[in-house]
Amino acid sequence: MKNIFFLSFLVTCNPTIHAAGPYGSDLGGLTLPCATCHGLPGEKNNAMNLYGIKEEIFFDKFKSFQLRSDKDRGVMHYISRAYSDDDIRRMATYFAEKQ
């Protein structure tokens, strides 16, 4: 009985399983942090919903956050530094395809 409880606990609390929702786990959780500020599909009152954004616009904007000067740094500067160019391209494709 303890094993069943433990297994159900792991399944319930596993972030990878929950990631299969709108900010899908097909990217290994790359886009999960985005939902905090940018919302989920159809949500209003968020920073900017990313669904349907053109790939080149997403990539250029995200890169601009990485490259900002010391005087112009916001929260996205620090978030963006954790992503490689390949990660950014994958996210750009993901959001462009989700309209």
Order of alpha helices (4+ residues) and beta strands (2+ residues): alpha-alpha-alpha-alpha-alpha-alpha
